[in-house]
Amino acid sequence: MNLDAATEFAGLIVLVVMTLILNGVLSWLDTYALKRLGLGPRRPSERRAG
């Protein structure tokens, strides 16, 4: 079996790009779901006293 370095690097770059895109989509989905459920980060002005 003959390994072509250029093809191997191209495949690696494709995998890295796919990973970055999937990470961005899942981060957005996580933020969206938390906001939708009302569990997102709260601002100090929204805290209740007491």
Steps between C-alpha positions, in 0.01 A plus 500: 500500500639838397423797726475841338601774747296771328184289514560416865542868592193595298296240687633627830409859412148390400459322835621806692260730313211261558588486871508879530166536322336231714641658816356838400160351422485310830613806699227709337244227563604477865467876546164503321364211709610659827340832405182321392481318834579815695828360631735740324751720678337768708602861511569655841204738456260203472593348836251514778594665825498262793 
